Every structure is written in C-alpha cells, then in structure tokens.
Amino acid sequence: MRNIAAAFAVCLATAALAKSGPHLSALSTREIYNLSLERTSGYLFTARGRTVVDTRVGCGITHTLQRSLADVTYKDGEPIRTDFAIETWESTDGRTLRFRVRNAQSGNGTEVHDGVAKLTADGSGQVTFTTKDKPFALPRGTMFPTAFARAMLKAAEKGHDVGAQLVFQGGGQSALVTAAVKIGRLSSKPHEIAKDTAGLLTGAAAWPILISYFESNGEQPSSEVAADMYANGLLGSFSLVYPQFTLRAKLVRAERLPSSC
C-alpha cells in the first residue's frame, strides 16, 4: 500500500457525503482533517497530511471536491508524497456520477481518470472515460457514494446496520468496492473540538460507525473506517485501519458553504 492519501480520500468519499441526505439537501459544507499515524507494525515509520472535503448540494446535483496531501516514510526509509484529488457530480436520483480523479505520487508520475458512470433501475450500469481507461460494466445492485451515504443515515435512524453493498466511488475499476457498515447507538455526548464557526457540530448527536471494505471474494475486510457520523450528516474524526497500520484523521475545522445553485 503505497497510496496512503488516495486510500484515505476514497474511504472518506463513502462516508462524508451523508450530509446530502434527503432531509439535509441544503447543507453544503467544508471539512478539514489532519492526518497522522496512530498505529504501526513497523511497515510505516511516519505519516502526516491534510484532507479538505468541499460538498455543495443543489439543483439536483451533489458536487464534491476532495484534496489530500500526505507525506509518509516506509520501513525501507523511502519518503513518499502523494497528492490526490477527486471531484464528483452525483445526480439526486443516484443514476449518474461524473468524476475526475488525479493521483500524483513522487517518483511514479501522475494517474488521471475522467469519466461518467450511469446506472439503470436495477443498479447495473456502465462506466466510460474521456481518458485512456477501458470502459467496464457495473454489476446489478451498485450504488454511488451519495446514495450509499443516504442509506447509512436511513439505517442509523432505524437502528439498523448496512449489509454488504457494492459502491462505485469514481475512478478506475479499483473504485468499485464492497462496503458494509456497523452502526452503534446515537449519543449526544461531545465528540469534537474542531473549529466550528457555523455551529454545525454544536449539540449534534452522533452514531459511532464502522465501515468495512472488502476485496472481491474476500472474507476479511481489507480496510476499515471507524468514525462518528453526526445526525446532521457530517463525519467527525475517524481512524482508517489496515492490518499493518492505522491512520488517524482528526477533524480540525467545519464550515458552511453556499449551495451549488
């Protein structure tokens, strides 16, 4: 795993869009997270970075721009910088996802994916590109990130978990993941000390959630995200857990943005 910022941002994509749930359609926000190394088996020596997530909702579209910059040092002493950006436009009906992904890594050049994914009523569909990627099919039952985040909020409100679900997050074929979510009890205790001038977190209750990501035919998760998901849709500080290390993403700022209209 030599793509820490990309892994961080893509995992964040599934959870951070819950703010665009049907009863929160006007909530456009920016969240800023600082990234650090929480646990390591020795695979990583150091890791630090920052991710900014802008989500603007309106006019039938959820427009999200995520930018992650991370510096890590591996056990072989090699420092790596990753600059990862993903921009998506998802239609309110959950049928169309336009995306633009840019991943630049020191020593490895820049990888770009630019295209559109479309789903039919049964969740099957097709991904096509303006870049050199080959088009590929999406299996029946696939969801896009905002639709999946709405499903998480709906399940949380009913006291349910979310079973294994195919989610296409935008990008190449590796952006098609299987995710399952365990959701704990709603709690009103204080969760964050982030700068919050708009009062988005003030008095907001939150559910503890655990999102598990599985590779094709994998019985054990390849990674997990442990977080607090606020009832107003924001994602609090969270841990990104891999077998060999854990990254901590601390929410340091939350602010309201104008809508996309």
N, C-alpha and C positions, 0 to 999 in steps of 0.2 A: 504494500500500500504506500505508494509514493505520490499521493494526490490528496493531501490532507484537507486543503481548503475546499477542493471540489467535493469531497465526501461530506464535509461539514455543511456546505451550502445546499447540496442536493437533499440531504436528510432534513435540513431546515425547511426546504420547499414544501414538503408534505404537511408539516405541522403549522407553519407560520401563516398560512392563508385562511385559517379558521375565522379570522375577523370578517371575512366576506360572507358569512352565513346569511340566510335569508332575512333574519330579523336585525342584521347589522350592516345592511347593504350600503349605508352612507359612511361607514368608518374607514377612512383612509389614513394610514399611519406610517411612521418610520421607526424601526427598532435598530439599535446599535449594540452589538455584542463584542466583548473582548474574549479572545481565545487563549487558553493556556493548557499545559499538560497537567492532568490531575493524577494519573497513574501510569506506570510503565513497567514492563518486564525487562527493560534494557534495550528493546527494539528502537525506541526513540530516546534521545538524551534531552532535547529541548523542543518546545513548540510554543509559538506565540503568534497572535494575529488579531484581525478585526473583521467583522462582517457587518454590513449595513443592508437592511431589507426595507425597501420602499414598496408599499402596496397602495394603489389608487383604484377606487371602486366607483363605477358609474357608467351610464349609457350602455348597459348590457355587457360590460367587459370588466374583468379584474386584471389590471395591469401591474405586474410585479417586476421589480428590478433588484437583484441581489448582487453584491460585490464582496468578495472575500479575498483578503491578502494574508498569507501565512508564511512564516519562516520556521523551518524545522531542521533539526540536526539528528541524523540517524546514528546507529551504533558504529558504523564504519567511519564516522566523523565527517561525512559529506553534508554540507549545508544545502538546503533546497528552498527556493522561494517559489510559491505558487500564487498566481493572480487569476482568480476565477470570477467570471461574471455570467449570470443567466438572466435573461429578460423574457417574460412570457405574457401573453394576452389570452385569457381564457373566457369564452363566452358564458353568459349566465346559465344557458341551458346545458352546459357541460359537454357539448358536442364538438367544439372546435378549440384547438390550442395552437397558437402560433408561438414560436420560440426562437431565441437566438442565444447560443452558448459560446463563450470564448474562454479557453483554458490555456494560459501561458505558464510554462514551468522552466526555471533556469536550467539550461543545458539540453532541453528537449523541445524547444520551439513552441509554437502555438497551434492549438487544435480548435477548430471552429465548426459548429453545427448550426445550420439555419434552415428552418423548415416549418411545416404545418402538419398537425395530426387532426384527423376527423373521425368521429365515431358515429355509428348507426344506433338505432334504438336499443339493440341488444348489447351494446358496448364493444362490438367488434369494429375494426376500422383499419386505416392505412396512414402511414407516416411518409411524407415526401419531403424532399430537400431542394434548396437552391444551391447548396454546396455539393461536394462530390460524393456524399454518402449515398448508398443504395437505399431505395425505398423498402419498407418492410411492413408486414401486417401486424395489427394489434389483436390479440385474442378476444373472444367474447367475454364480456364482463369487465373490461378495462375501464378505469376511471382516470380523470385528470386531477391534478392536485387540489384545486379549489373544491371540486365535487367531493373528493375524499375527505377534506377538512370539514366540510359541512356534515358529512356522515359521522365524523368523530364527535362534533358538537351535539348532534342529534342523539347519538348513542349515549353520550355523557349525561345529557338531560334526562334520559330514560333509565339511567343506572346500568347500562349495558356495556359490554366490550365490543370491539370490532374484529370480526374474523378475518382470515387471510383474504386479501384483496389485491388484485393487480392494479398498479398505478403507473401511468406513464407521465414522467415529470418534465419531459422536454430534453431533446438531445439525441444521441445515438442509441443503439439497441440496449446498451447498459443502463439507460434511463428508464427502462421498463423493469419495475421491481415488484416483489410481493411483500406487502406490509400487513401486520396485524397489531392491534392496539389493546392493551390492558388499561382500564380506567378505574381509578380509585374514587373515594368519596369526596364530595365537594367540601372544601374547607374555607373558612373566612379568615383564617389567621394571616398576619402579614407575611408576604412572600419575598418582596423585592425592596431594595434600597436605591433603585435606579433613579436618575434624574427624570422627572415626570411633570413638566410644567403644565400640561393639559389635564392632569389628574386622571389619566387613563387607568392607572393601577390603584388609585385611592379607594379603599373599601371594596375592591373587586374580589369576589371569591374565585377559587381555582380548583381544578381537578388535577391530581397527580396522574400522569400518563406514562406508559412505557410503549414506545413504538418499536417493533421488532421487524427487521428486514431480512428476507430470505433469498438466497440464490436459487436458481432453478433446481427443483427436486431436493433442496437442502432441508434436513430435519431440524438443524440448529441454526439460529439466526447468525448471519454474517456480521451484523452490527445492530446496535440498539440505541434509541434516544430516550433518556429519562428526563421528564420536564414537568412543569406546571402549565396547564392550559387554562387561561382565565375565561370566566363566563362571558366576558365581552369579546373573546376571540383572540386576544394577544397571547403570545408564547413567552413565558418567562425564561429565566436562566435554565440551562439544561446541560446534561452530560451526554457525550457521544461515545459509546462504549464499543470497543473492539477487543478481541481476545488478548491482544498483546499490549494494549494501552487504552487509556480513557482521556478524552479531551473535555475540558470544561468551557462552556460558552456562557459568560456572565453578562446579563442584560445591564447595560450602563446608562442607556437613555431610551425613552419612548416619547414620541411626539405625534401630534395630529397633523395631517397634510390635507390640502384641498383635494376634492374628488377629481376624477378624470374628466368630468364634464365642465 
